[in-house]
Amino acid sequence: MKILHTADWHIGKVLHKYALRDELLLFFDWLIELIKSEQVDLLLVSGDIFDLANPAVVDRQVYYQLLSRLIKLNVEVIITGGNHDAVGLLNAPQTVLNELKITVIGGAEEDLNNELIEVKNAQGQLEVVVAAVPFLRDKDLRSRDIDAQHANRTEAIREGVKKHYADIADICSEKYPEVPIIAMGHLYAKGVTTSDSERDIHIGNAASIDSSIFSDVYDYVALGHIHRPQIVDKSDYIRYSGSPIALSFSEKTDKKSLVIIEVSKGKITPPQIIEIPKFRSLSKFSGDLETVKKKIAEFKPDYPLKSFVEIEVTEQTFSALTLQEVDALVSKYQDSEQFIILKARTTFAEKAENTAALFEEGEHIEDLQTIDVFEKMMVQQVIPIEEQTILKEAFLEIMELVNQEAGE
C-alpha cells in the first residue's frame, strides 16, 4: 500500500492582496498526476486545508472540485483540520464524504476511537490504522484535573497534547497489536525551522511539543503546521511535509516537497521525498534606487506564472523625488508579462529619533509578528521585566482565543 503525506494547502491564501490560487491549482493538477503515476492508495492531508476559517465561495469550490477528482481516482483520503480551519465547515459533509472513501476529522473527537481510521487493501484485509489527530484546541485539551496539576496554562496545554496521543497509542496497542500505525498531527514541535507564514499556536509556540510524546506504537507521524519540509528530532519517521507552495517571501528559496511511504509486509518503508515543481518565483531586490532598477531590468523569471517581486530601496538622505521614482517603478511593471511588484519599501539612513528608538536598523513594522511589536512597545515604555512576562502571556492568551473563535 502506497501512502502520500501532504499538508498546509492554505486554499484562499492571499499575499499582499494577490491570491495564490493559480499556483495552488497547478499543484493540484500535478498532485493528481503523481497519484496516478505512483499508484497511491491513501492520501493524508495534515491540516490547514483553508487559509481562513470562513473561506470565500470560490475557495470552497476549489476544495470540492479537488475532492471530486480524487474520488474518480479511487484513492482513499484522510483529512484533518488545522488551526486555520473551521471545525464545523470541514465536518459538515462528513456523512456524504465517508461514502466516497474520504474521511474528514475537523476537530478532536470525544471518543478517541473515532479518530482511528482502519484502511484496508484491495482484498479487504486491514493494512494500516491511521490516528487522524487534528489540531487540538485549548478547549479540547484542558480539564480541571489537568489544570490543577500544572502551574500555568502552557504546561496544561502541553500535557493535554501528550495525553491525547498517549491515550490513542494505548487503544492501538490493545486493538491493533500487529498492524502498522500512522499518527497525523497539526502542531508545533520543538526545534523546527519556521517561516514568516505560520500563525502562532499554543501561546506563541511556548507550548511546543517534544517528539517523545509520539509513542513507539506510531510507525510514522505525518505532521502539518510548519511550512518548511523537515524531520523532527532527527527521525525520518516523524516529518512535516511542508506547504506545497511558498506562502511568504521568507519561503522564496525553499524546495517544496511531499512524502510517500509504503506498507510492505506489515512494516513502514523509509520515506521517499518527492520535490514539487515550482510554479511561480518570489524574489526580493534590495539596494539603492539605481541598483534596484538594474536588478529588475536584468530579471528573467522562468516559471509558468508571473513572478511576484518585492523591492526595498535604501538611500542615505530623504528625497521626495526618490519616493516618486519608486512609485513610478511600481506602476511601470504592474502590467508586465513577466512579474508584478507586490510590495515596495523605501527607507532612508537618516531616521527620525522616535522611529529609531523603536525599530532596529533594517527593521520594519510590516515585517514583524504582532507579538514582536508588543514586546518592543513594552521595552520602549520601560515596563519592568517581571511585569513584561505576565503581560506577554496575557496578550498571547488573548491572541489565541481570538484565533480560536475565528476558527470555530
Summary of the structure (lengths in Angstrom):
residues: 408
radius of gyration: 23.3
end to end distance: 35.1
largest distance: 74.4
contacts: 1301
relative contact order: 0.11
helix: 38%
strand: 24%
